[in-house]
């Protein structure tokens, strides 16, 4: 799951070396934290949040493999 988010983010940004993905388990929730360079944040979020929502949709598909855990994407 983290590898998928990292691959998508690195494909979209100008500075792929600044992309960091971290997974945290918090009870029944998995939080995926995505850090990018400040100037690339707009590319990850997209117009009206469309890119971020598309990434979240892909994570919902992965949610089925986690047996009832929710998956959240935080863009930092």
C-alpha positions as CSV (number, residue, x, y, z in Angstrom):
1,X,0.0,0.0,0.0
2,X,2.8,2.4,0.9
3,X,4.7,1.5,-2.3
4,X,1.6,2.3,-4.4
5,X,1.3,5.8,-2.8
6,X,5.0,6.4,-3.2
7,X,5.0,5.4,-6.8
8,X,2.1,7.7,-7.7
9,X,3.5,10.6,-5.8
10,X,7.0,10.3,-7.3
11,X,5.4,10.2,-10.8
12,X,3.6,13.5,-10.2
13,X,6.1,15.7,-8.4
14,X,9.1,17.7,-9.7
15,X,11.3,16.6,-6.7
16,X,10.8,12.8,-6.2
17,X,13.6,12.7,-3.7
18,X,11.5,14.7,-1.2
19,X,8.6,12.1,-1.2
20,X,8.3,10.2,2.0
21,X,5.6,7.8,2.9
22,X,4.9,6.4,6.4
23,X,2.3,4.0,7.7
24,X,0.9,4.2,11.2
25,X,-1.6,1.8,12.7
26,X,-4.0,3.4,15.1
27,X,-6.4,0.8,16.4
28,X,-8.9,0.0,13.6
29,X,-7.4,2.6,11.3
30,X,-4.3,2.7,9.1
31,X,-3.0,6.2,8.5
32,X,-0.7,6.7,5.4
33,X,1.3,9.9,5.8
34,X,2.6,11.4,2.5
35,X,5.2,14.1,2.7
36,X,6.3,16.1,-0.4
37,X,8.2,19.3,-1.0
38,X,6.0,22.4,-0.3
39,X,6.1,23.4,-3.9
40,X,4.8,20.0,-5.0
41,X,1.8,19.8,-2.6
42,X,-0.5,21.3,-5.2
43,X,0.4,18.6,-7.7
44,X,-0.5,15.9,-5.2
45,X,-3.7,17.5,-4.2
46,X,-4.8,18.5,-7.7
47,X,-7.5,20.8,-8.9
48,X,-10.4,20.7,-6.4
49,X,-8.6,17.7,-4.7
50,X,-9.2,15.3,-7.5
51,X,-5.8,13.7,-7.5
52,X,-5.8,13.2,-3.7
53,X,-9.3,11.8,-3.9
54,X,-8.2,9.4,-6.7
55,X,-5.4,8.1,-4.5
56,X,-7.8,7.7,-1.6
57,X,-10.1,5.7,-3.9
58,X,-7.2,3.3,-4.7
59,X,-6.5,3.0,-0.9
60,X,-10.1,2.0,-0.3
61,X,-9.6,-1.0,-2.7
62,X,-6.7,-2.0,-0.5
63,X,-8.9,-1.6,2.5
64,X,-10.6,-4.9,1.7
65,X,-7.3,-6.8,2.3
66,X,-7.0,-5.3,5.8
67,X,-10.1,-7.1,7.2
68,X,-12.2,-4.2,8.4
69,X,-9.6,-1.5,9.0
70,X,-10.1,2.0,7.6
71,X,-7.4,3.6,5.6
72,X,-6.8,7.4,5.7
73,X,-4.4,9.4,3.6
74,X,-2.8,12.5,5.2
75,X,-0.9,14.8,2.9
76,X,1.7,16.7,4.9
